[in-house]
Amino acid sequence: MKKSLVLLMCFVFAGSLLLTACSDSNNSASPGASSSTASSEPSSASSESSGEATPDPNAKYDPPVTVTTVRAITADMKLPEGQTYEDNVWTRTLRDEYGIDTKVLWNVDGGQYDNKLNMSIASGDLPDLMKVSSAQFKQLLESDSLADLTEVYEKYASEEMKKQHAIGDGIALKTGMIGDKLYALPDAASAIGGAPSTLIWIRADWLKKLGLEEPKSLEDVFAIARAFTKNDPDGNNKADTTGIVFEKGFLSSGLGNRGLFNSFDAFPQSWIADSTGNLVYGSIQPEVKTALQALQDLYKEGLLDKEFIVKDAGKVIETLVANKAGIAFGPHYFGQFIHQTKVQHPEVEWKPFPLMRLDGSQAKVSLNSPTLGQYVVRKGYSNPEVIVKMMNLAFDITVGERATKENYDKYMYDPKDGTIQIWNFAPVFSNDSTDALFQQIIDATEANDPTLAKDATAQLVIANAKKAREGEHSLYGWTLYSDAWKIYFDLMNKGLYVNNGFYGVPTPTMTDKQATLDQLELETFSKIIMNAAPIDDFDKFVENWKKLGGDQVTKEVNEWKQTM
């Protein structure tokens, strides 16, 4: 399943599987809509051969063209009544308005999608259109199996699509490029919306109960964690509350602690520029050692959840809902995890704060790649422009002129059953990267005027937040988006973020060694935090990381950088 609105709506209906925010996956979700009805015109291929300079990107093929594809199916992909994976509102619109007949060669459980597609890649039996991971993208490039989309993108991409792909220095589109050639269209999303643990979430009701002021520095956050652990904030006369919680996959999870590392100007698992402009791996920089020392000290003092090493995101949510923790580093959609806390404990109030350094200055957040996956076309397919037309439609339905409430109900979420996520059935899909709907949420909230929310998703957030404020506690989390995004917009406007400097296909040594290096990193950091290893083991980790392939990865990353 995916992350959208970045990553808004899907978190409502999914569980802890979504907490590894914004990693490669096979489906995606998003907001509202746009596109005009396709007009009838000869196929693109015949138009180009007749010398037409500017083909109509909405032109309907006559006769129709067929495109084959493959799909990942997850357990939560409920079908709307009268629709199937192969025949649904998205495929019907493509057929009726664009003359594109979509044929699904196979559906497979999402957990088996990569394996199934890998077999197709190995055998050379490829569909015309497919969604691939970065590793699969690399493999297909190396076997010369992908169509060059450079020319069809320039001819057929809508202005809305080009605007979306220009956001964030155009990194999303660049992930599908080799040199000046385009081989993939990104399933993109807001980089800030999909980044994990970018905010400090604190129990505001516990602050009030214990007579504590809101934090102005990271030192204040640690002092609050101390009070939440030792001063019985839940009032049950038991030492059963925890200051700070995070899960065992803490470096990448939406309920991890990467934000705490960022507060020490440490950016683990990101490639960042050094003083010479070369890219270096963030996890081996000295600032990470400082952050690990702080985490170890917090653990020894009992201010961290002692069981974090065995808790996945779902277990962390259980801790939060049980009213046993008061601080978490989380994303803007944190509220979706804690609806039930408010149901069981109506006094609960959470509040987001920006990441802050020890001296009280605002810290920078580390951003993920804005690309959630890649859509590609096999080399030799007669109408490669089909992929561009499909994505034009997706943007039309999410952010363009067709982004109406009616189309939201038709193409995005079933109005009678919000767990039916209709966007899942689009052969090609991408999210809105502009974050415009969140500004509408802020405006409507601050003015107490729901008419300021024009986007269908923004309207839904405002409506649910209103119900929550009127006492429907099961919708409590919807009230938290406005405050979270005010912080996001502020830090983005101030440039308080660090992009991952590497967004290419995996280098050869990454392919061979990355899993080993990642395991070494997580194990070492976990042991240091738990005081099961001395802090100086970080230095040994750096040496081992370099010897086990890290130095070669760094060399390859900088060779890639020279080509960009």
LINTAMO-V122388 format. One record per residue. N is the residue number from 1. RES is the residue in three letters. SS is DSSP state (A for helix, B for strand, O for the rest). BURIAL is # if it has 24 or more other C-alpha atoms within 12 Angstrom, else .. D_FIRST is the distance of its C-alpha to the first C-alpha in Angstrom with 2 decimals. Layout:
[[N & RES & SS & BURIAL & D_FIRST] [N & RES & SS & BURIAL & D_FIRST]]
This chain:
[[1 & MET & O & # & 0.00] [2 & LYS & O & # & 3.71] [3 & LYS & O & # & 7.14] [4 & SER & B & # & 9.82] [5 & LEU & O & # & 13.17] [6 & VAL & O & # & 12.60] [7 & LEU & O & # & 10.75] [8 & LEU & O & # & 12.44] [9 & MET & A & # & 11.40] [10 & CYS & A & # & 7.79] [11 & PHE & A & # & 9.47] [12 & VAL & A & # & 11.84] [13 & PHE & A & # & 10.03] [14 & ALA & O & # & 7.71] [15 & GLY & O & # & 9.82] [16 & SER & A & # & 10.78] [17 & LEU & A & # & 7.88] [18 & LEU & A & # & 7.00] [19 & LEU & A & # & 10.63] [20 & THR & O & # & 10.88] [21 & ALA & O & # & 10.58] [22 & CYS & O & # & 10.57] [23 & SER & O & # & 10.82] [24 & ASP & O & # & 10.54] [25 & SER & O & # & 7.31] [26 & ASN & O & # & 7.22] [27 & ASN & O & # & 5.51] [28 & SER & O & # & 6.56] [29 & ALA & B & # & 8.27] [30 & SER & O & # & 11.91] [31 & PRO & O & # & 15.43] [32 & GLY & O & # & 18.42] [33 & ALA & O & # & 20.57] [34 & SER & O & # & 23.59] [35 & SER & O & # & 25.61] [36 & SER & O & # & 28.84] [37 & THR & O & # & 29.46] [38 & ALA & O & # & 30.11] [39 & SER & O & . & 33.78] [40 & SER & B & . & 35.32] [41 & GLU & O & . & 36.40] [42 & PRO & O & # & 36.94] [43 & SER & O & # & 34.16] [44 & SER & A & # & 33.26] [45 & ALA & A & # & 34.97] [46 & SER & A & . & 38.21] [47 & SER & A & . & 38.07] [48 & GLU & A & . & 37.90] [49 & SER & A & . & 40.70] [50 & SER & O & . & 42.88] [51 & GLY & O & . & 42.62] [52 & GLU & O & . & 40.58] [53 & ALA & O & . & 39.79] [54 & THR & O & . & 37.12] [55 & PRO & O & # & 35.13] [56 & ASP & O & # & 33.44] [57 & PRO & O & # & 29.66] [58 & ASN & O & # & 29.30] [59 & ALA & O & # & 31.81] [60 & LYS & B & # & 31.27] [61 & TYR & O & # & 31.95] [62 & ASP & O & # & 35.07] [63 & PRO & O & . & 34.97] [64 & PRO & O & # & 31.18] [65 & VAL & B & # & 29.28] [66 & THR & B & # & 26.73] [67 & VAL & B & # & 23.67] [68 & THR & B & # & 21.86] [69 & THR & B & # & 18.23] [70 & VAL & B & # & 15.70] [71 & ARG & B & # & 12.19] [72 & ALA & B & # & 9.30] [73 & ILE & B & # & 8.76] [74 & THR & O & # & 6.81] [75 & ALA & O & . & 9.17] [76 & ASP & O & # & 8.08] [77 & MET & O & # & 8.46] [78 & LYS & O & # & 12.02] [79 & LEU & O & # & 14.49] [80 & PRO & O & # & 16.96] [81 & GLU & O & . & 20.50] [82 & GLY & O & . & 22.20] [83 & GLN & O & . & 19.25] [84 & THR & O & . & 17.70] [85 & TYR & O & # & 15.10] [86 & GLU & O & # & 18.17] [87 & ASP & O & # & 20.06] [88 & ASN & O & # & 18.48] [89 & VAL & A & # & 19.39] [90 & TRP & A & # & 17.95] [91 & THR & A & # & 19.73] [92 & ARG & A & # & 22.76] [93 & THR & A & # & 23.08] [94 & LEU & A & # & 22.99] [95 & ARG & A & # & 25.57] [96 & ASP & A & # & 27.80] [97 & GLU & A & # & 27.87] [98 & TYR & A & # & 27.44] [99 & GLY & O & # & 28.71] [100 & ILE & B & # & 25.62] [101 & ASP & B & # & 25.01] [102 & THR & B & # & 21.56] [103 & LYS & B & # & 21.77] [104 & VAL & B & # & 18.81] [105 & LEU & B & . & 20.37] [106 & TRP & B & . & 17.88] [107 & ASN & B & # & 14.58] [108 & VAL & B & . & 13.34] [109 & ASP & B & . & 11.00] [110 & GLY & A & # & 8.05] [111 & GLY & A & . & 10.22] [112 & GLN & A & . & 13.12] [113 & TYR & A & # & 12.10] [114 & ASP & A & # & 13.84] [115 & ASN & A & . & 16.80] [116 & LYS & A & # & 17.29] [117 & LEU & A & # & 17.22] [118 & ASN & A & # & 19.48] [119 & MET & A & . & 21.91] [120 & SER & A & # & 22.02] [121 & ILE & A & # & 22.73] [122 & ALA & A & . & 25.37] [123 & SER & A & . & 27.05] [124 & GLY & O & . & 26.98] [125 & ASP & O & . & 25.69] [126 & LEU & O & # & 23.20] [127 & PRO & O & # & 21.67] [128 & ASP & O & # & 22.84] [129 & LEU & B & # & 19.48] [130 & MET & B & # & 16.44] [131 & LYS & B & # & 13.56] [132 & VAL & B & # & 14.54] [133 & SER & O & # & 14.24] [134 & SER & A & # & 17.28] [135 & ALA & A & # & 19.06] [136 & GLN & A & # & 18.75] [137 & PHE & A & # & 19.89] [138 & LYS & A & # & 22.85] [139 & GLN & A & # & 23.72] [140 & LEU & A & # & 23.81] [141 & LEU & A & # & 25.94] [142 & GLU & A & . & 28.30] [143 & SER & O & . & 28.87] [144 & ASP & O & . & 29.56] [145 & SER & O & # & 27.01] [146 & LEU & B & # & 25.56] [147 & ALA & O & # & 27.09] [148 & ASP & O & # & 28.47] [149 & LEU & O & # & 26.89] [150 & THR & A & # & 29.28] [151 & GLU & A & . & 31.66] [152 & VAL & A & # & 29.34] [153 & TYR & A & # & 27.31] [154 & GLU & A & . & 30.61] [155 & LYS & A & # & 31.78] [156 & TYR & A & # & 28.84] [157 & ALA & O & # & 26.47] [158 & SER & O & # & 26.92] [159 & GLU & A & . & 28.28] [160 & GLU & A & # & 25.14] [161 & MET & A & # & 23.06] [162 & LYS & A & # & 25.74] [163 & LYS & A & . & 25.84] [164 & GLN & A & # & 22.14] [165 & HIS & A & # & 22.53] [166 & ALA & A & . & 25.68] [167 & ILE & A & # & 24.07] [168 & GLY & A & # & 24.23] [169 & ASP & A & . & 26.91] [170 & GLY & A & # & 24.91] [171 & ILE & A & # & 22.97] [172 & ALA & A & # & 19.79] [173 & LEU & A & # & 21.99] [174 & LYS & A & # & 24.10] [175 & THR & O & # & 21.34] [176 & GLY & O & # & 21.81] [177 & MET & B & # & 25.59] [178 & ILE & B & # & 28.21] [179 & GLY & O & . & 31.40] [180 & ASP & O & . & 31.81] [181 & LYS & B & . & 29.88] [182 & LEU & B & # & 26.41] [183 & TYR & O & # & 24.31] [184 & ALA & O & # & 20.74] [185 & LEU & B & # & 19.11] [186 & PRO & B & # & 16.46] [187 & ASP & B & # & 13.09] [188 & ALA & B & # & 14.54] [189 & ALA & O & # & 14.23] [190 & SER & O & # & 16.84] [191 & ALA & O & # & 17.89] [192 & ILE & O & # & 19.11] [193 & GLY & O & # & 16.26] [194 & GLY & O & # & 13.82] [195 & ALA & O & # & 16.51] [196 & PRO & O & # & 16.55] [197 & SER & O & # & 19.51] [198 & THR & O & # & 21.41] [199 & LEU & B & # & 23.28] [200 & ILE & B & # & 25.56] [201 & TRP & B & # & 24.87] [202 & ILE & B & # & 28.07] [203 & ARG & B & # & 29.37] [204 & ALA & A & # & 31.88] [205 & ASP & A & # & 33.53] [206 & TRP & A & # & 34.34] [207 & LEU & A & # & 35.84] [208 & LYS & A & . & 38.07] [209 & LYS & A & . & 39.01] [210 & LEU & O & # & 40.11] [211 & GLY & O & . & 41.83] [212 & LEU & O & # & 39.74] [213 & GLU & O & . & 39.28] [214 & GLU & O & # & 36.01] [215 & PRO & O & # & 35.42] [216 & LYS & O & # & 36.94] [217 & SER & O & # & 36.31] [218 & LEU & A & # & 34.32] [219 & GLU & A & # & 37.45] [220 & ASP & A & # & 37.15] [221 & VAL & A & # & 33.56] [222 & PHE & A & # & 34.91] [223 & ALA & A & # & 37.80] [224 & ILE & A & # & 35.54] [225 & ALA & A & # & 33.52] [226 & ARG & A & # & 36.92] [227 & ALA & A & # & 37.93] [228 & PHE & A & # & 34.72] [229 & THR & A & # & 35.29] [230 & LYS & A & # & 39.01] [231 & ASN & O & # & 40.07] [232 & ASP & O & # & 38.46] [233 & PRO & O & # & 36.39] [234 & ASP & O & # & 35.25] [235 & GLY & O & . & 38.95] [236 & ASN & O & . & 38.97] [237 & ASN & O & . & 41.53] [238 & LYS & O & . & 39.29] [239 & ALA & O & . & 38.01] [240 & ASP & O & # & 34.42] [241 & THR & O & # & 32.49] [242 & THR & B & # & 30.80] [243 & GLY & B & # & 30.98] [244 & ILE & B & # & 27.85] [245 & VAL & B & # & 24.68] [246 & PHE & O & # & 21.90] [247 & GLU & O & # & 19.88] [248 & LYS & O & # & 20.83] [249 & GLY & O & # & 18.44] [250 & PHE & O & # & 20.16] [251 & LEU & O & # & 20.30] [252 & SER & O & # & 16.67] [253 & SER & O & # & 15.06] [254 & GLY & O & # & 14.71] [255 & LEU & O & # & 17.34] [256 & GLY & O & # & 19.44] [257 & ASN & O & # & 22.83] [258 & ARG & A & # & 22.60] [259 & GLY & A & # & 24.04] [260 & LEU & A & # & 27.05] [261 & PHE & A & # & 27.61] [262 & ASN & A & # & 27.49] [263 & SER & O & # & 30.20] [264 & PHE & O & # & 32.44] [265 & ASP & O & # & 31.72] [266 & ALA & O & # & 29.75] [267 & PHE & O & # & 26.66] [268 & PRO & O & # & 25.27] [269 & GLN & O & # & 22.98] [270 & SER & O & # & 24.01] [271 & TRP & B & # & 26.70] [272 & ILE & B & # & 29.29] [273 & ALA & B & . & 32.67] [274 & ASP & O & . & 35.82] [275 & SER & O & . & 39.20] [276 & THR & O & . & 39.97] [277 & GLY & O & . & 36.79] [278 & ASN & O & . & 35.44] [279 & LEU & B & # & 31.92] [280 & VAL & B & # & 31.82] [281 & TYR & B & # & 29.11] [282 & GLY & A & # & 28.54] [283 & SER & A & # & 28.20] [284 & ILE & A & # & 31.80] [285 & GLN & O & # & 33.48] [286 & PRO & A & # & 36.02] [287 & GLU & A & # & 34.17] [288 & VAL & A & # & 31.55] [289 & LYS & A & # & 34.43] [290 & THR & A & # & 35.59] [291 & ALA & A & # & 32.23] [292 & LEU & A & # & 32.11] [293 & GLN & A & # & 35.65] [294 & ALA & A & # & 34.72] [295 & LEU & A & # & 31.83] [296 & GLN & A & # & 34.23] [297 & ASP & A & . & 36.81] [298 & LEU & A & # & 34.44] [299 & TYR & A & # & 33.48] [300 & LYS & A & . & 37.18] [301 & GLU & A & # & 38.02] [302 & GLY & O & # & 35.46] [303 & LEU & O & # & 33.44] [304 & LEU & B & # & 30.12] [305 & ASP & O & # & 28.35] [306 & LYS & O & # & 30.24] [307 & GLU & O & . & 27.44] [308 & PHE & A & # & 24.70] [309 & ILE & A & # & 24.89] [310 & VAL & A & . & 23.60] [311 & LYS & O & # & 21.09] [312 & ASP & O & # & 17.35] [313 & ALA & A & # & 15.51] [314 & GLY & A & # & 15.64] [315 & LYS & A & # & 19.37] [316 & VAL & A & # & 19.92] [317 & ILE & A & # & 18.58] [318 & GLU & A & # & 21.01] [319 & THR & A & # & 23.74] [320 & LEU & A & # & 23.18] [321 & VAL & A & # & 23.14] [322 & ALA & O & # & 26.23] [323 & ASN & O & # & 28.10] [324 & LYS & O & # & 28.83] [325 & ALA & B & # & 27.70] [326 & GLY & B & # & 28.62] [327 & ILE & B & # & 27.03] [328 & ALA & B & # & 23.59] [329 & PHE & B & # & 22.46] [330 & GLY & B & # & 19.23] [331 & PRO & O & # & 17.46] [332 & HIS & A & # & 18.17] [333 & TYR & A & # & 15.54] [334 & PHE & A & # & 17.34] [335 & GLY & A & # & 18.76] [336 & GLN & A & # & 15.64] [337 & PHE & A & # & 16.22] [338 & ILE & O & # & 19.87] [339 & HIS & A & # & 20.50] [340 & GLN & A & # & 22.05] [341 & THR & A & # & 24.35] [342 & LYS & A & # & 26.09] [343 & VAL & A & . & 26.36] [344 & GLN & A & . & 28.06] [345 & HIS & O & . & 29.94] [346 & PRO & O & . & 30.76] [347 & GLU & O & . & 32.55] [348 & VAL & O & # & 29.47] [349 & GLU & O & # & 29.00] [350 & TRP & B & # & 26.69] [351 & LYS & B & # & 27.47] [352 & PRO & B & # & 25.92] [353 & PHE & B & # & 28.25] [354 & PRO & B & # & 28.09] [355 & LEU & O & # & 28.24] [356 & MET & B & # & 31.96] [357 & ARG & O & # & 34.33] [358 & LEU & O & # & 37.16] [359 & ASP & O & . & 39.61] [360 & GLY & O & . & 37.66] [361 & SER & O & . & 36.59] [362 & GLN & B & # & 33.05] [363 & ALA & O & # & 30.94] [364 & LYS & O & # & 28.74] [365 & VAL & B & # & 24.98] [366 & SER & B & # & 23.26] [367 & LEU & O & # & 20.55] [368 & ASN & O & # & 17.83] [369 & SER & O & # & 17.74] [370 & PRO & O & # & 16.46] [371 & THR & B & # & 14.84] [372 & LEU & B & # & 11.18] [373 & GLY & B & # & 12.20] [374 & GLN & B & # & 15.19] [375 & TYR & B & # & 16.25] [376 & VAL & B & # & 19.54] [377 & VAL & B & # & 22.33] [378 & ARG & B & # & 24.53] [379 & LYS & O & # & 28.08] [380 & GLY & O & . & 30.48] [381 & TYR & O & # & 28.40] [382 & SER & O & . & 30.89] [383 & ASN & O & # & 28.87] [384 & PRO & O & # & 26.56] [385 & GLU & O & # & 26.74] [386 & VAL & A & # & 24.42] [387 & ILE & A & # & 21.37] [388 & VAL & A & # & 22.97] [389 & LYS & A & # & 23.71] [390 & MET & A & # & 20.18] [391 & MET & A & # & 18.95] [392 & ASN & A & # & 22.00] [393 & LEU & A & # & 20.87] [394 & ALA & A & # & 17.38] [395 & PHE & A & # & 19.29] [396 & ASP & A & # & 21.84] [397 & ILE & A & # & 19.45] [398 & THR & A & # & 17.93] [399 & VAL & A & # & 21.02] [400 & GLY & O & # & 24.05] [401 & GLU & O & # & 26.80] [402 & ARG & O & # & 24.66] [403 & ALA & O & # & 22.55] [404 & THR & O & # & 24.17] [405 & LYS & A & # & 23.32] [406 & GLU & A & . & 24.05] [407 & ASN & A & # & 21.61] [408 & TYR & A & # & 18.92] [409 & ASP & A & # & 19.40] [410 & LYS & A & # & 19.63] [411 & TYR & A & # & 16.80] [412 & MET & O & # & 14.24] [413 & TYR & B & # & 14.39] [414 & ASP & O & # & 16.85] [415 & PRO & O & . & 19.70] [416 & LYS & O & . & 20.70] [417 & ASP & O & . & 17.42] [418 & GLY & O & # & 14.90] [419 & THR & O & # & 12.24] [420 & ILE & O & # & 12.45] [421 & GLN & B & # & 10.20] [422 & ILE & A & # & 12.40] [423 & TRP & A & # & 11.16] [424 & ASN & A & # & 8.50] [425 & PHE & A & # & 11.78] [426 & ALA & O & # & 13.37] [427 & PRO & O & # & 14.51] [428 & VAL & O & # & 14.46] [429 & PHE & O & # & 12.83] [430 & SER & O & # & 13.39] [431 & ASN & O & # & 13.60] [432 & ASP & O & # & 16.97] [433 & SER & O & # & 18.36] [434 & THR & O & # & 21.51] [435 & ASP & O & # & 20.54] [436 & ALA & A & # & 23.18] [437 & LEU & A & # & 21.58] [438 & PHE & A & # & 21.85] [439 & GLN & A & # & 25.51] [440 & GLN & A & # & 25.98] [441 & ILE & A & # & 24.61] [442 & ILE & A & # & 27.14] [443 & ASP & A & # & 29.94] [444 & ALA & A & # & 29.47] [445 & THR & A & # & 29.28] [446 & GLU & A & . & 32.33] [447 & ALA & A & . & 34.38] [448 & ASN & O & . & 33.33] [449 & ASP & O & . & 33.00] [450 & PRO & A & # & 29.86] [451 & THR & A & . & 31.23] [452 & LEU & A & . & 30.39] [453 & ALA & O & # & 26.68] [454 & LYS & O & # & 26.54] [455 & ASP & O & # & 22.84] [456 & ALA & A & # & 21.26] [457 & THR & A & # & 18.53] [458 & ALA & A & # & 21.35] [459 & GLN & A & # & 23.35] [460 & LEU & A & # & 20.76] [461 & VAL & A & # & 20.63] [462 & ILE & A & # & 24.44] [463 & ALA & A & # & 24.90] [464 & ASN & A & # & 22.80] [465 & ALA & A & # & 24.53] [466 & LYS & A & # & 27.85] [467 & LYS & A & . & 27.23] [468 & ALA & A & # & 26.34] [469 & ARG & A & . & 29.55] [470 & GLU & O & . & 31.45] [471 & GLY & O & . & 30.53] [472 & GLU & O & . & 27.23] [473 & HIS & A & # & 25.97] [474 & SER & A & # & 22.65] [475 & LEU & A & # & 21.65] [476 & TYR & A & # & 23.20] [477 & GLY & A & # & 20.33] [478 & TRP & A & # & 20.50] [479 & THR & A & # & 23.98] [480 & LEU & A & # & 22.97] [481 & TYR & A & # & 21.28] [482 & SER & A & # & 24.68] [483 & ASP & A & # & 26.25] [484 & ALA & A & # & 23.34] [485 & TRP & A & # & 23.33] [486 & LYS & A & # & 27.13] [487 & ILE & A & # & 26.94] [488 & TYR & A & # & 24.39] [489 & PHE & A & # & 26.58] [490 & ASP & A & . & 29.62] [491 & LEU & A & # & 28.52] [492 & MET & A & # & 27.27] [493 & ASN & A & . & 30.61] [494 & LYS & O & . & 32.45] [495 & GLY & O & . & 30.69] [496 & LEU & O & # & 29.60] [497 & TYR & B & # & 26.72] [498 & VAL & B & # & 26.53] [499 & ASN & O & # & 24.42] [500 & ASN & O & # & 23.50] [501 & GLY & O & # & 26.35] [502 & PHE & O & # & 24.85] [503 & TYR & O & # & 22.19] [504 & GLY & O & # & 23.46] [505 & VAL & O & # & 22.44] [506 & PRO & O & # & 23.02] [507 & THR & O & # & 26.76] [508 & PRO & A & # & 28.53] [509 & THR & A & . & 29.04] [510 & MET & A & # & 25.49] [511 & THR & A & . & 24.49] [512 & ASP & A & . & 27.11] [513 & LYS & A & . & 27.20] [514 & GLN & A & # & 24.10] [515 & ALA & A & . & 22.69] [516 & THR & A & . & 26.20] [517 & LEU & A & # & 26.64] [518 & ASP & A & # & 23.41] [519 & GLN & A & . & 24.41] [520 & LEU & A & # & 27.90] [521 & GLU & A & # & 26.75] [522 & LEU & A & # & 24.60] [523 & GLU & A & # & 27.32] [524 & THR & A & # & 30.11] [525 & PHE & A & # & 28.64] [526 & SER & A & # & 27.77] [527 & LYS & A & # & 31.33] [528 & ILE & A & # & 32.92] [529 & ILE & A & # & 31.16] [530 & MET & O & # & 32.21] [531 & ASN & O & # & 35.73] [532 & ALA & O & . & 35.57] [533 & ALA & O & . & 36.52] [534 & PRO & O & . & 38.82] [535 & ILE & O & # & 37.62] [536 & ASP & O & . & 39.56] [537 & ASP & A & # & 37.18] [538 & PHE & A & # & 35.09] [539 & ASP & A & # & 37.86] [540 & LYS & A & . & 37.72] [541 & PHE & A & # & 33.96] [542 & VAL & A & # & 34.64] [543 & GLU & A & . & 37.35] [544 & ASN & A & . & 35.30] [545 & TRP & A & # & 32.28] [546 & LYS & A & # & 34.71] [547 & LYS & A & . & 36.46] [548 & LEU & A & # & 33.40] [549 & GLY & A & # & 32.27] [550 & GLY & A & # & 31.47] [551 & ASP & A & # & 34.62] [552 & GLN & A & # & 33.88] [553 & VAL & A & # & 30.31] [554 & THR & A & # & 31.92] [555 & LYS & A & . & 34.44] [556 & GLU & A & # & 31.90] [557 & VAL & A & # & 29.80] [558 & ASN & A & # & 33.00] [559 & GLU & A & . & 34.05] [560 & TRP & A & # & 30.84] [561 & LYS & A & # & 31.61] [562 & GLN & A & . & 35.00] [563 & THR & A & . & 33.55] [564 & MET & O & . & 31.61]]
